[in-house]
Amino acid sequence: MTSAATTPNGNGRGASPPRVVLTGGPGGGKTTAADLFRREIGERVTIVPEAATMLFTGGFPRPSEPAAIRSAQCAIYHVQRNLEDIQAARFPDRLLLCDRGTVDGGAYWPDGSDEFFSSVGTSLDAELDRYDAVIFFETAARGGHGFESENRFRTESHQQAIELDSRLRALWQGHPRFTLIPHAESFFRKMTMGLGILESVVAQLAPSSDER
């Protein structure tokens, strides 16, 4: 984990706007943080919604069979990439705040992350390089708390949430600008901490009014 600066657009995407990923295990608060931050910041950022939730809400099956999980995660990966590219084209002068990113699929893949990246024709390093910063919201399950959500597609058990949190963190923490928002007894305090870090990251990465 580091606070070393990352230069906007210094990751091989050319003139694409900077991208910040909000990720973490189930019940970490990332989606809540993204929505709160969008309300506070306004037109300086735009949200890239979570591809998996969009697909599942639209009727896409959430399977449990390994072969079906592989197909679902491949679909989610490609939808996520294209959602990011759509928002980048629509809002070239805004920072993209991504609710999860393309790396996440590696944590869900039945055969491990290496097989996931190989299956979709990429690598962990290449996917990490798509993003300028990563803010990781640790699951509330780490503190022995429930992680109830309005998202009915969140079906993980307490232990599954912790295991998924660990796999996700192992993948994302190699990013040079990775920040962990640990579980806190107070959800309000956790959100306050997360929003403060988001504000700092956006201040460094978002295009200034002179660049718009």
N, CA, C and O of each residue as an XYZ file, in Angstrom:
848
protein
N       0.861     -1.185      0.000
C       0.000      0.000      0.000
C       0.895      1.233      0.000
O       1.870      1.308      0.748
N       0.551      2.191     -0.845
C       1.416      3.348     -0.970
C       0.606      4.580     -1.268
O      -0.524      4.496     -1.749
N       1.189      5.725     -0.979
C       0.540      6.988     -1.328
C       1.300      7.689     -2.439
O       1.089      8.877     -2.682
N       2.179      6.966     -3.112
C       2.956      7.564     -4.194
C       2.029      8.040     -5.295
O       1.057      7.368     -5.639
N       2.339      9.206     -5.846
C       1.470      9.802     -6.854
C       1.504      9.016     -8.147
O       2.540      8.466     -8.521
N       0.387      8.964     -8.820
C       0.275      8.392    -10.145
C      -0.187      9.491    -11.081
O      -1.204     10.139    -10.833
N       0.556      9.700    -12.155
C       0.222     10.780    -13.075
C      -1.002     10.422    -13.882
O      -1.043      9.334    -14.457
N      -2.014     11.293    -13.955
C      -3.187     11.021    -14.775
C      -2.791     10.695    -16.204
O      -1.907     11.333    -16.776
N      -3.457      9.689    -16.780
C      -3.229      9.279    -18.157
C      -1.821      8.760    -18.369
O      -1.364      8.685    -19.510
N      -1.120      8.399    -17.304
C       0.220      7.864    -17.451
C       0.225      6.353    -17.494
O       1.259      5.728    -17.261
N      -0.926      5.752    -17.790
C      -1.020      4.300    -17.734
C      -1.300      3.680    -19.099
O      -1.859      2.587    -19.184
N      -0.921      4.365    -20.144
C      -1.054      3.782    -21.468
C      -2.412      3.962    -22.106
O      -2.638      3.412    -23.184
N      -3.329      4.700    -21.507
C      -4.656      4.896    -22.082
C      -4.744      6.186    -22.885
O      -5.832      6.587    -23.298
N      -3.631      6.823    -23.105
C      -3.659      8.048    -23.886
C      -4.415      9.146    -23.178
O      -4.123      9.471    -22.027
N      -5.403      9.727    -23.875
C      -6.133     10.868    -23.341
C      -7.348     10.462    -22.520
O      -8.155     11.314    -22.149
N      -7.488      9.176    -22.232
C      -8.635      8.730    -21.443
C      -8.623      9.373    -20.067
O      -7.556      9.550    -19.480
N      -9.804      9.729    -19.538
C      -9.842     10.358    -18.211
C      -9.366      9.401    -17.132
O      -9.430      8.185    -17.316
N      -8.885      9.930    -16.003
C      -8.416      9.073    -14.912
C      -9.545      8.225    -14.339
O     -10.714      8.611    -14.357
N      -9.155      7.047    -13.825
C     -10.125      6.095    -13.301
C      -9.739      5.687    -11.885
O      -8.593      5.325    -11.620
N     -10.699      5.751    -10.992
C     -10.508      5.319     -9.606
C     -11.481      4.182     -9.342
O     -12.678      4.310     -9.595
N     -10.964      3.063     -8.831
C     -11.788      1.894     -8.523
C     -12.160      1.891     -7.047
O     -11.313      2.111     -6.182
N     -13.428      1.641     -6.771
C     -13.881      1.344     -5.427
C     -14.227     -0.142     -5.407
O     -15.097     -0.589     -6.154
N     -13.542     -0.912     -4.547
C     -13.765     -2.351     -4.522
C     -13.666     -2.841     -3.086
O     -13.520     -2.047     -2.157
N     -13.747     -4.163     -2.912
C     -13.688     -4.754     -1.584
C     -14.687     -5.884     -1.450
O     -15.472     -6.141     -2.363
N     -14.657     -6.560     -0.306
C     -15.565     -7.670     -0.080
C     -16.998     -7.212      0.101
O     -17.257     -6.017      0.246
N     -17.940     -8.160      0.094
C     -19.366     -7.821      0.254
C     -19.609     -7.042      1.545
O     -19.041     -7.357      2.590
N     -20.462     -6.019      1.457
C     -20.820     -5.248      2.639
C     -19.735     -4.308      3.113
O     -19.702     -3.935      4.285
N     -18.846     -3.922      2.213
C     -17.774     -3.002      2.599
C     -18.191     -1.541      2.588
O     -17.563     -0.714      3.250
N     -19.241     -1.214      1.846
C     -19.725      0.164      1.778
C     -19.301      0.932      0.555
O     -19.524      2.141      0.484
N     -18.690      0.264     -0.424
C     -18.163      0.970     -1.588
C     -19.268      1.650     -2.409
O     -19.095      2.785     -2.852
N     -20.387      0.973     -2.612
C     -21.456      1.559     -3.429
C     -22.073      2.757     -2.721
O     -22.392      3.761     -3.357
N     -22.240      2.653     -1.416
C     -22.738      3.789     -0.627
C     -21.786      4.964     -0.723
O     -22.211      6.104     -0.911
N     -20.485      4.684     -0.594
C     -19.475      5.742     -0.681
C     -19.499      6.418     -2.044
O     -19.413      7.643     -2.137
N     -19.614      5.619     -3.101
C     -19.638      6.184     -4.455
C     -20.816      7.125     -4.635
O     -20.670      8.210     -5.198
N     -21.991      6.711     -4.156
C     -23.185      7.537     -4.307
C     -23.076      8.817     -3.484
O     -23.422      9.896     -3.966
N     -22.599      8.703     -2.253
C     -22.427      9.893     -1.412
C     -21.438     10.863     -2.040
O     -21.656     12.075     -2.051
N     -20.358     10.317     -2.558
C     -19.322     11.171     -3.123
C     -19.814     11.868     -4.385
O     -19.513     13.039     -4.616
N     -20.573     11.139     -5.200
C     -21.125     11.763     -6.407
C     -22.013     12.942     -6.048
O     -21.990     13.972     -6.722
N     -22.794     12.791     -4.986
C     -23.688     13.872     -4.560
C     -22.893     15.082     -4.083
O     -23.307     16.222     -4.294
N     -21.747     14.835     -3.436
C     -20.933     15.918     -2.900
C     -20.137     16.632     -3.991
O     -20.060     17.860     -4.015
N     -19.552     15.852     -4.885
C     -18.612     16.403     -5.876
C     -19.319     16.914     -7.121
O     -18.897     17.901     -7.724
N     -20.394     16.240     -7.504
C     -21.136     16.697     -8.676
C     -20.439     16.373     -9.978
O     -20.042     15.230    -10.205
N     -20.286     17.364    -10.834
C     -19.861     17.125    -12.209
C     -18.369     16.888    -12.382
O     -17.907     16.725    -13.511
N     -17.607     16.863    -11.302
C     -16.179     16.557    -11.439
C     -15.949     15.062    -11.638
O     -14.898     14.659    -12.137
N     -16.917     14.239    -11.253
C     -16.777     12.791    -11.403
C     -18.035     12.222    -12.035
O     -19.095     12.848    -12.017
N     -17.899     11.015    -12.599
C     -19.066     10.274    -13.065
C     -18.892      8.826    -12.640
O     -17.774      8.312    -12.617
N     -19.991      8.169    -12.303
C     -19.953      6.805    -11.803
C     -19.978      5.807    -12.959
O     -20.735      5.969    -13.916
N     -19.136      4.771    -12.857
C     -19.263      3.596    -13.713
C     -19.917      2.522    -12.849
O     -19.266      2.003    -11.942
N     -21.170      2.170    -13.091
C     -21.884      1.248    -12.211
C     -21.291     -0.157    -12.247
O     -20.562     -0.515    -13.173
N     -21.615     -0.944    -11.228
C     -21.105     -2.313    -11.139
C     -21.747     -3.181    -12.209
O     -22.968     -3.334    -12.242
N     -20.929     -3.746    -13.080
C     -21.434     -4.527    -14.204
C     -22.214     -5.750    -13.739
O     -23.264     -6.062    -14.299
N     -21.712     -6.447    -12.718
C     -22.382     -7.669    -12.264
C     -23.803     -7.387    -11.797
O     -24.730     -8.114    -12.155
N     -23.981     -6.345    -11.006
C     -25.316     -6.014    -10.512
C     -26.246     -5.637    -11.660
O     -27.415     -6.021    -11.661
N     -25.737     -4.889    -12.633
C     -26.556     -4.539    -13.794
C     -27.041     -5.787    -14.526
O     -28.212     -5.888    -14.894
N     -26.129     -6.735    -14.734
C     -26.481     -7.950    -15.457
C     -27.477     -8.797    -14.662
O     -28.488     -9.241    -15.206
N     -27.194     -9.020    -13.380
C     -28.066     -9.862    -12.574
C     -29.447     -9.231    -12.404
O     -30.457     -9.935    -12.415
N     -29.494     -7.919    -12.248
C     -30.775     -7.232    -12.115
C     -31.601     -7.367    -13.388
O     -32.830     -7.401    -13.340
N     -30.919     -7.444    -14.520
C     -31.609     -7.565    -15.804
C     -32.026     -8.974    -16.164
O     -32.584     -9.203    -17.237
N     -31.760     -9.931    -15.272
C     -32.189    -11.300    -15.538
C     -31.073    -12.265    -15.872
O     -31.319    -13.451    -16.093
N     -29.831    -11.762    -15.913
C     -28.694    -12.640    -16.182
C     -28.562    -13.637    -15.032
O     -28.597    -13.224    -13.873
N     -28.411    -14.946    -15.311
C     -28.345    -15.930    -14.227
C     -27.119    -15.717    -13.335
O     -26.054    -15.324    -13.811
N     -27.288    -15.985    -12.026
C     -26.149    -16.032    -11.121
C     -25.912    -17.499    -10.779
O     -26.535    -18.027     -9.858
N     -25.021    -18.161    -11.508
C     -24.888    -19.617    -11.379
C     -23.976    -20.028    -10.226
O     -23.253    -19.212     -9.654
N     -24.034    -21.326     -9.902
C     -23.143    -21.902     -8.899
C     -22.256    -22.998     -9.475
O     -21.297    -23.425     -8.831
N     -22.571    -23.456    -10.687
C     -21.760    -24.488    -11.339
C     -20.479    -23.875    -11.887
O     -20.535    -22.815    -12.512
N     -19.311    -24.512    -11.672
C     -18.033    -23.920    -12.103
C     -18.004    -23.477    -13.565
O     -17.552    -22.371    -13.859
N     -18.473    -24.313    -14.477
C     -18.436    -23.946    -15.897
C     -19.303    -22.725    -16.178
O     -18.942    -21.862    -16.979
N     -20.453    -22.665    -15.506
C     -21.350    -21.520    -15.692
C     -20.766    -20.259    -15.060
O     -20.918    -19.167    -15.609
N     -20.095    -20.398    -13.907
C     -19.443    -19.251    -13.267
C     -18.394    -18.664    -14.205
O     -18.279    -17.444    -14.318
N     -17.638    -19.513    -14.872
C     -16.622    -19.023    -15.806
C     -17.262    -18.181    -16.905
O     -16.767    -17.103    -17.234
N     -18.352    -18.670    -17.467
C     -19.030    -17.922    -18.530
C     -19.578    -16.601    -18.013
O     -19.489    -15.575    -18.687
N     -20.146    -16.633    -16.807
C     -20.698    -15.404    -16.228
C     -19.609    -14.380    -15.973
O     -19.796    -13.197    -16.261
N     -18.475    -14.810    -15.439
C     -17.397    -13.870    -15.146
C     -16.761    -13.317    -16.412
O     -16.331    -12.163    -16.431
N     -16.695    -14.107    -17.455
C     -16.212    -13.582    -18.742
C     -17.138    -12.475    -19.239
O     -16.678    -11.433    -19.706
N     -18.445    -12.711    -19.135
C     -19.412    -11.705    -19.572
C     -19.285    -10.438    -18.736
O     -19.295     -9.333    -19.278
N     -19.168    -10.591    -17.428
C     -19.044     -9.433    -16.540
C     -17.796     -8.635    -16.868
O     -17.833     -7.405    -16.896
N     -16.693     -9.325    -17.115
C     -15.435     -8.648    -17.457
C     -15.604     -7.756    -18.690
O     -15.212     -6.589    -18.679
N     -16.187     -8.314    -19.745
C     -16.314     -7.537    -20.984
C     -17.322     -6.397    -20.838
O     -17.124     -5.320    -21.401
N     -18.396     -6.626    -20.091
C     -19.341     -5.541    -19.850
C     -18.670     -4.427    -19.045
O     -18.857     -3.248    -19.347
N     -17.893     -4.791    -18.027
C     -17.206     -3.791    -17.215
C     -16.264     -2.938    -18.065
O     -16.270     -1.711    -17.963
N     -15.469     -3.579    -18.888
C     -14.550     -2.833    -19.757
C     -15.309     -1.851    -20.642
O     -14.925     -0.689    -20.774
N     -16.385     -2.332    -21.240
C     -17.122     -1.475    -22.163
C     -17.890     -0.374    -21.444
O     -18.031      0.726    -21.978
N     -18.392     -0.651    -20.239
C     -19.024      0.412    -19.456
C     -18.036      1.539    -19.173
O     -18.371      2.716    -19.302
N     -16.825      1.172    -18.791
C     -15.800      2.186    -18.526
C     -15.509      2.999    -19.786
O     -15.396      4.224    -19.732
N     -15.390      2.306    -20.919
C     -15.086      3.010    -22.166
C     -16.239      3.904    -22.607
O     -16.015      4.986    -23.149
N     -17.466      3.457    -22.378
C     -18.634      4.285    -22.707
C     -18.632      5.570    -21.881
O     -18.812      6.662    -22.419
N     -18.427      5.432    -20.570
C     -18.424      6.614    -19.704
C     -17.246      7.525    -20.011
O     -17.366      8.747    -19.923
N     -16.110      6.942    -20.371
C     -14.951      7.765    -20.730
C     -15.241      8.584    -21.989
O     -14.822      9.738    -22.088
N     -15.958      7.990    -22.954
C     -16.301      8.701    -24.186
C     -17.372      9.762    -23.939
O     -17.348     10.832    -24.548
N     -18.306      9.461    -23.048
C     -19.388     10.411    -22.751
C     -18.913     11.587    -21.914
O     -19.378     12.712    -22.093
N     -17.989     11.327    -21.001
C     -17.552     12.357    -20.054
C     -16.021     12.447    -20.032
O     -15.399     12.119    -19.021
N     -15.414     12.886    -21.132
C     -13.949     12.903    -21.216
C     -13.276     13.870    -20.256
O     -12.073     13.770    -20.016
N     -14.050     14.819    -19.696
C     -13.468     15.812    -18.796
C     -13.770     15.519    -17.328
O     -13.593     16.385    -16.471
N     -14.226     14.295    -17.038
C     -14.526     13.930    -15.655
C     -13.693     12.722    -15.227
O     -13.272     11.917    -16.058
N     -13.466     12.612    -13.933
C     -12.845     11.414    -13.384
C     -13.888     10.305    -13.322
O     -15.032     10.548    -12.936
N     -13.500      9.090    -13.700
C     -14.400      7.950    -13.643
C     -14.253      7.262    -12.295
O     -13.160      6.836    -11.921
N     -15.353      7.158    -11.571
C     -15.377      6.475    -10.289
C     -16.045      5.121    -10.524
O     -17.263      5.039    -10.687
N     -15.239      4.069    -10.540
C     -15.703      2.743    -10.951
C     -16.128      1.896     -9.754
O     -15.335      1.646     -8.846
N     -17.377      1.463     -9.760
C     -17.896      0.558     -8.741
C     -17.465     -0.854     -9.149
O     -18.150     -1.528     -9.918
N     -16.336     -1.280     -8.628
C     -15.588     -2.474     -9.019
C     -14.867     -2.233    -10.344
O     -15.137     -1.279    -11.072
N     -13.922     -3.162    -10.621
C     -13.117     -3.031    -11.831
C     -12.889     -4.388    -12.470
O     -13.398     -5.400    -11.989
N     -12.133     -4.412    -13.542
C     -11.950     -5.636    -14.328
C     -11.113     -6.688    -13.622
O     -11.123     -7.851    -14.026
N     -10.393     -6.310    -12.584
C      -9.583     -7.272    -11.832
C     -10.456     -8.186    -10.966
O     -10.071     -9.321    -10.685
N     -11.624     -7.702    -10.544
C     -12.447     -8.419     -9.574
C     -12.803     -9.838    -10.001
O     -12.926    -10.725     -9.156
N     -12.969    -10.059    -11.297
C     -13.350    -11.391    -11.767
C     -12.385    -12.479    -11.354
O     -12.774    -13.637    -11.203
N     -11.122    -12.114    -11.170
C     -10.131    -13.111    -10.767
C     -10.416    -13.710     -9.405
O     -10.015    -14.841     -9.131
N     -11.105    -12.969     -8.546
C     -11.425    -13.468     -7.204
C     -12.600    -14.439     -7.213
O     -12.776    -15.207     -6.267
N     -13.404    -14.411     -8.274
C     -14.576    -15.266     -8.370
C     -14.326    -16.510     -9.229
O     -15.134    -17.439     -9.228
N     -13.228    -16.525     -9.949
C     -12.962    -17.597    -10.915
C     -12.699    -18.922    -10.187
O     -11.880    -18.946     -9.268
N     -13.357    -20.014    -10.560
C     -13.209    -21.282     -9.836
C     -11.798    -21.847     -9.841
O     -11.412    -22.546     -8.905
N     -11.023    -21.558    -10.876
C      -9.690    -22.153    -11.035
C      -8.559    -21.205    -10.654
O      -7.396    -21.488    -10.944
N      -8.879    -20.082    -10.009
C      -7.843    -19.140     -9.619
C      -7.692    -18.003    -10.600
O      -8.118    -18.099    -11.751
N      -7.086    -16.930    -10.142
C      -7.029    -15.696    -10.927
C      -6.190    -15.821    -12.195
O      -6.521    -15.208    -13.210
N      -5.106    -16.603    -12.157
C      -4.269    -16.740    -13.361
C      -5.082    -17.288    -14.522
O      -4.950    -16.835    -15.659
N      -5.932    -18.278    -14.218
C      -6.771    -18.856    -15.266
C      -7.799    -17.846    -15.771
O      -8.137    -17.831    -16.954
N      -8.287    -17.015    -14.875
C      -9.246    -15.990    -15.293
C      -8.617    -15.035    -16.302
O      -9.173    -14.816    -17.378
N      -7.470    -14.470    -15.966
C      -6.851    -13.488    -16.858
C      -6.456    -14.125    -18.185
O      -6.560    -13.490    -19.234
N      -6.003    -15.375    -18.144
C      -5.682    -16.078    -19.383
C      -6.926    -16.289    -20.235
O      -6.878    -16.150    -21.457
N      -8.032    -16.620    -19.593
C      -9.269    -16.903    -20.327
C      -9.822    -15.683    -21.038
O     -10.422    -15.810    -22.105
N      -9.629    -14.496    -20.464
C     -10.140    -13.281    -21.107
C      -9.051    -12.556    -21.907
O      -9.266    -11.449    -22.400
N      -7.894    -13.186    -22.028
C      -6.847    -12.666    -22.909
C      -6.107    -11.457    -22.388
O      -5.791    -10.539    -23.146
N      -5.829    -11.450    -21.097
C      -5.134    -10.305    -20.524
C      -4.240    -10.793    -19.387
O      -3.969    -11.989    -19.279
N      -3.784     -9.879    -18.547
C      -2.965    -10.227    -17.392
C      -3.338     -9.326    -16.231
O      -3.961     -8.281    -16.425
N      -2.961     -9.724    -15.023
C      -3.232     -8.885    -13.855
C      -2.579     -7.529    -14.001
O      -3.208     -6.505    -13.734
N      -1.324     -7.506    -14.423
C      -0.619     -6.230    -14.562
C      -1.307     -5.311    -15.565
O      -1.422     -4.107    -15.335
N      -1.763     -5.880    -16.673
C      -2.435     -5.063    -17.688
C      -3.730     -4.469    -17.151
O      -4.056     -3.320    -17.449
N      -4.466     -5.237    -16.368
C      -5.728     -4.731    -15.831
C      -5.501     -3.710    -14.722
O      -6.227     -2.718    -14.641
N      -4.514     -3.935    -13.875
C      -4.192     -2.930    -12.859
C      -3.797     -1.615    -13.519
O      -4.081     -0.538    -12.994
N      -3.145     -1.708    -14.664
C      -2.668     -0.519    -15.348
C      -3.788      0.311    -15.958
O      -3.555      1.438    -16.394
N      -4.999     -0.233    -15.994
C      -6.142      0.523    -16.513
C      -6.581      1.619    -15.547
O      -7.298      2.542    -15.932
N      -6.151      1.515    -14.297
C      -6.682      2.386    -13.248
C      -5.587      3.251    -12.612
O      -4.428      2.847    -12.517
N      -5.984      4.436    -12.185
C      -5.047      5.381    -11.587
C      -4.997      5.284    -10.074
O      -4.026      5.731     -9.463
N      -6.016      4.713     -9.459
C      -6.028      4.547     -8.005
C      -7.054      3.483     -7.645
O      -8.026      3.259     -8.367
N      -6.811      2.827     -6.501
C      -7.709      1.790     -6.001
C      -8.012      2.093     -4.540
O      -7.096      2.267     -3.736
N      -9.293      2.155     -4.195
C      -9.703      2.344     -2.806
C     -10.501      1.113     -2.400
O     -11.562      0.829     -2.955
N      -9.973      0.395     -1.425
C     -10.495     -0.917     -1.048
C     -11.252     -0.812      0.273
O     -10.674     -0.473      1.306
N     -12.545     -1.106      0.229
C     -13.391     -1.067      1.421
C     -13.496     -2.481      2.001
O     -14.130     -3.357      1.413
N     -12.873     -2.689      3.148
C     -12.861     -4.004      3.775
C     -14.264     -4.397      4.229
O     -15.011     -3.556      4.731
N     -14.627     -5.672      4.055
C     -15.962     -6.140      4.425
C     -16.224     -6.018      5.925
O     -15.322     -6.194      6.744
N     -17.462     -5.718      6.262
C     -17.871     -5.637      7.669
C     -17.789     -6.990      8.350
O     -17.741     -7.065      9.578
N     -17.771     -8.075      7.554
C     -17.679     -9.413      8.126
C     -16.364     -9.603      8.882
O     -16.279    -10.458      9.763
N     -15.353     -8.826      8.551
C     -14.063     -8.914      9.246
C     -14.215     -8.597     10.733
O     -13.479     -9.122     11.568
N     -15.162     -7.749     11.046
C     -15.370     -7.370     12.437
C     -16.445     -8.191     13.119
O     -16.874     -7.870     14.227
N     -16.884     -9.262     12.449
C     -17.913    -10.099     13.037
C     -19.309     -9.540     12.889
O     -20.247    -10.023     13.523
N     -19.454     -8.515     12.049
C     -20.755     -7.867     11.861
C     -21.459     -8.416     10.627
O     -20.830     -8.978      9.730
N     -22.752     -8.244     10.602
C     -23.511     -8.585      9.419
C     -23.209     -7.610      8.301
O     -22.688     -6.519      8.536
N     -23.535     -8.007      7.094
C     -23.290     -7.116      5.960
C     -24.539     -7.086      5.082
O     -24.482     -7.290      3.869
N     -25.659     -6.827      5.736
C     -26.917     -6.755      5.006
C     -26.842     -5.705      3.916
O     -26.194     -4.670      4.069
N     -27.511     -5.987      2.822
C     -27.469     -5.076      1.684
C     -28.816     -5.079      0.994
O     -29.547     -6.069      1.034
N     -29.138     -3.962      0.360
C     -30.347     -3.904     -0.445
C     -30.165     -4.666     -1.762
O     -31.134     -4.906     -2.482
N     -28.924     -5.043     -2.072
C     -28.640     -5.801     -3.279
C     -28.980     -7.270     -3.029
O     -28.235     -7.966     -2.338
N     -30.091     -7.746     -3.579
C     -30.535     -9.110     -3.292
C     -29.649    -10.161     -3.952
O     -29.796    -11.354     -3.686
N     -28.734     -9.725     -4.808
C     -27.842    -10.666     -5.466
C     -26.572    -10.916     -4.657
O     -25.708    -11.685     -5.076
N     -26.459    -10.269     -3.501
C     -25.370    -10.533     -2.580
C     -25.774    -11.713     -1.717
O     -26.507    -11.546     -0.742
N     -25.306    -12.904     -2.063
C     -25.758    -14.126     -1.398
C     -24.668    -14.800     -0.579
O     -24.876    -15.905     -0.079
N     -23.508    -14.161     -0.427
C     -22.398    -14.796      0.269
C     -22.684    -14.954      1.768
O     -23.345    -14.117      2.383
N     -22.173    -16.039      2.332
C     -22.229    -16.225      3.766
C     -21.170    -15.361      4.433
O     -20.342    -14.746      3.761
N     -21.203    -15.318      5.763
C     -20.215    -14.546      6.525
C     -18.794    -14.981      6.165
O     -17.944    -14.136      5.884
N     -18.531    -16.278      6.171
C     -17.185    -16.778      5.875
C     -16.820    -16.552      4.414
O     -15.677    -16.208      4.112
N     -17.763    -16.737      3.510
C     -17.494    -16.486      2.094
C     -17.138    -15.030      1.846
O     -16.291    -14.727      1.005
N     -17.785    -14.130      2.578
C     -17.480    -12.705      2.431
C     -16.036    -12.411      2.832
O     -15.349    -11.639      2.162
N     -15.574    -13.024      3.922
C     -14.202    -12.823      4.378
C     -13.203    -13.399      3.373
O     -12.190    -12.774      3.061
N     -13.502    -14.594      2.873
C     -12.596    -15.224      1.900
C     -12.535    -14.421      0.610
O     -11.463    -14.249      0.030
N     -13.678    -13.935      0.165
C     -13.705    -13.132     -1.046
C     -12.959    -11.820     -0.846
O     -12.236    -11.373     -1.736
N     -13.130    -11.207      0.309
C     -12.415     -9.987      0.653
C     -10.908    -10.211      0.560
O     -10.185     -9.367      0.030
N     -10.433    -11.343      1.073
C      -8.999    -11.659      1.050
C      -8.496    -11.845     -0.372
O      -7.421    -11.354     -0.716
N      -9.256    -12.543     -1.196
C      -8.821    -12.774     -2.581
C      -8.786    -11.473     -3.374
O      -7.859    -11.226     -4.145
N      -9.804    -10.648     -3.175
C      -9.837     -9.357     -3.867
C      -8.658     -8.476     -3.452
O      -8.000     -7.866     -4.295
N      -8.405     -8.419     -2.159
C      -7.298     -7.592     -1.668
C      -5.963     -8.078     -2.210
O      -5.117     -7.265     -2.581
N      -5.759     -9.395     -2.262
C      -4.512     -9.944     -2.777
C      -4.270     -9.519     -4.227
O      -3.130     -9.295     -4.633
N      -5.348     -9.411     -5.000
C      -5.219     -9.015     -6.406
C      -4.953     -7.516     -6.560
O      -4.083     -7.108     -7.329
N      -5.703     -6.710     -5.827
C      -5.648     -5.259     -6.021
C      -4.478     -4.583     -5.315
O      -4.050     -3.512     -5.743
N      -3.952     -5.172     -4.253
C      -2.955     -4.456     -3.454
C      -1.615     -4.276     -4.172
O      -0.738     -3.567     -3.678
N      -1.454     -4.910     -5.328
C      -0.248     -4.675     -6.119
C      -0.269     -3.363     -6.871
O       0.737     -2.981     -7.468
N      -1.391     -2.665     -6.857
C      -1.466     -1.375     -7.545
C      -0.627     -0.347     -6.786
O      -0.658     -0.317     -5.556
N       0.123      0.499     -7.502
C       0.997      1.470     -6.819
C       0.251      2.525     -6.019
O       0.832      3.165     -5.143
N      -1.044      2.713     -6.315
C      -1.831      3.657     -5.525
C      -3.032      2.909     -4.944
O      -4.176      3.121     -5.345
N      -2.735      2.031     -3.990
C      -3.757      1.224     -3.331
C      -3.962      1.762     -1.918
O      -3.001      1.953     -1.173
N      -5.213      2.002     -1.557
C      -5.535      2.480     -0.217
C      -6.594      1.579      0.402
O      -7.629      1.314     -0.210
N      -6.332      1.111      1.611
C      -7.265      0.258      2.337
C      -8.097      1.096      3.310
O      -7.559      1.867      4.106
N      -9.421      0.928      3.229
C     -10.324      1.507      4.215
C     -10.762      0.352      5.112
O     -11.647     -0.413      4.731
N     -10.160      0.209      6.302
C     -10.447     -0.961      7.134
C     -11.844     -0.920      7.734
O     -12.476      0.132      7.825
N     -12.304     -2.094      8.140
C     -13.578     -2.166      8.840
C     -13.517     -1.311     10.102
O     -12.482     -1.244     10.765
N     -14.623     -0.661     10.426
C     -14.727      0.136     11.652
C     -16.033     -0.212     12.344
O     -17.016     -0.570     11.696
N     -16.032     -0.104     13.656
C     -17.253     -0.379     14.413
C     -18.384      0.557     13.988
O     -19.553      0.171     13.972
N     -18.020      1.782     13.650
C     -19.000      2.766     13.198
C     -18.960      2.862     11.680
O     -17.936      3.223     11.100
N     -20.081      2.537     11.036
C     -20.156      2.661      9.582
C     -20.004      4.116      9.158
O     -19.399      4.412      8.127
N     -20.554      5.015      9.956
C     -20.433      6.446      9.665
C     -18.968      6.865      9.658
O     -18.540      7.616      8.781
N     -18.199      6.384     10.631
C     -16.783      6.734     10.686
C     -16.030      6.166      9.483
O     -15.143      6.811      8.925
N     -16.402      4.952      9.100
C     -15.776      4.341      7.928
C     -16.070      5.142      6.672
O     -15.175      5.369      5.858
N     -17.324      5.577      6.505
C     -17.676      6.373      5.342
C     -16.958      7.722      5.364
O     -16.520      8.211      4.322
N     -16.841      8.308      6.522
C     -16.145      9.588      6.637
C     -14.689      9.444      6.215
O     -14.153     10.284      5.493
N     -14.053      8.361      6.678
C     -12.669      8.106      6.288
C     -12.559      7.881      4.778
O     -11.683      8.441      4.120
N     -13.462      7.053      4.238
C     -13.427      6.761      2.813
C     -13.663      7.988      1.958
O     -12.987      8.174      0.946
N     -14.610      8.829      2.347
C     -14.903     10.033      1.572
C     -13.741     11.017      1.635
O     -13.470     11.719      0.661
N     -13.048     11.073      2.781
C     -11.890     11.947      2.882
C     -10.775     11.508      1.946
O     -10.138     12.341      1.302
N     -10.537     10.206      1.870
C      -9.506      9.686      0.971
C      -9.920      9.891     -0.480
O      -9.100     10.262     -1.320
N     -11.196      9.649     -0.771
C     -11.686      9.894     -2.131
C     -11.477     11.346     -2.537
O     -11.036     11.629     -3.650
N     -11.790     12.247     -1.645
C     -11.633     13.673     -1.939
C     -10.182     14.002     -2.258
O      -9.903     14.771     -3.177
N      -9.255     13.418     -1.498
C      -7.834     13.658     -1.724
C      -7.387     13.111     -3.077
O      -6.648     13.767     -3.810
N      -7.848     11.892     -3.398
C      -7.473     11.274     -4.674
C      -8.029     12.071     -5.846
O      -7.325     12.328     -6.823
N      -9.290     12.457     -5.742
C      -9.912     13.230     -6.824
C      -9.219     14.579     -7.000
O      -9.041     15.043     -8.126
N      -8.833     15.203     -5.902
C      -8.140     16.492     -5.990
C      -6.832     16.362     -6.775
O      -6.432     17.291     -7.477
N      -6.177     15.224     -6.656
C      -4.912     15.013     -7.350
C      -5.091     14.575     -8.792
O      -4.281     14.917     -9.654
N      -6.163     13.811     -9.058
C      -6.308     13.189    -10.372
C      -7.313     13.847    -11.303
O      -7.133     13.817    -12.520
N      -8.366     14.439    -10.756
C      -9.434     14.970    -11.613
C      -8.928     16.155    -12.417
O      -8.150     16.965    -11.914
N      -9.371     16.261    -13.678
C      -8.993     17.417    -14.493
C      -9.432     18.716    -13.832
O     -10.542     18.808    -13.307
N      -8.573     19.707    -13.858
C      -8.934     21.009    -13.306
C      -9.841     21.738    -14.270
O      -9.991     21.342    -15.426
N     -10.446     22.811    -13.782
C     -11.362     23.586    -14.642
C     -10.625     24.167    -15.842
O     -11.232     24.389    -16.890
N      -9.317     24.418    -15.702
C      -8.545     24.979    -16.805
C      -8.315     23.945    -17.901
O      -8.079     24.301    -19.055
N      -8.386     22.625    -17.531
C      -8.121     21.573    -18.502
C      -9.380     21.112    -19.199
O      -9.294     20.336    -20.151
N     -10.539     21.553    -18.769
C     -11.788     21.098    -19.350
C     -12.069     21.803    -20.676
O     -13.089     21.539    -21.312
